[in-house]
Amino acid sequence: MTNIFRIIGSIFKKKKPLDYVTYEVSGTPSGFNVTYTEESKQTIQNPDVPDGWKYSYKGKPGDYFYFSAQSNNKNASVNVKIYQHGEVFKEASDSGDFVLATVSGRLM
């Protein structure tokens, strides 16, 4: 009986592993306003970032994330990606005048 409680206790005590999460924005022409959730769960706004801008932090399964990018230009395209475990986890795109692409959810 003691072993069963020890096993159950060890299951609940296991910490979820941290993993690098990366946000990336791309598009044309360059120049995007980005808003994102960072490691301390704060929302950050960063104006006028270039094509290829990236931000990485350590997150754990179940953490909420939000990432959006809006083009500062007419006739533009914007693509946002979130990478987890080194692979694209979520992605969104749009094209037009001053377009916005957003991804959000919980990490796996």
Secondary structure, DSSP 8 states (H G I E B T S, - for coil): -HHHHHHHHHHHH-----EEEEEEEEEESS-EEEEEE-TTS-EEEEEEE-TT-EEEEEE-TT-EEEEEEEESSSSEEEEEEEEETTEEEEEEEEEESS-EEEEEEE--
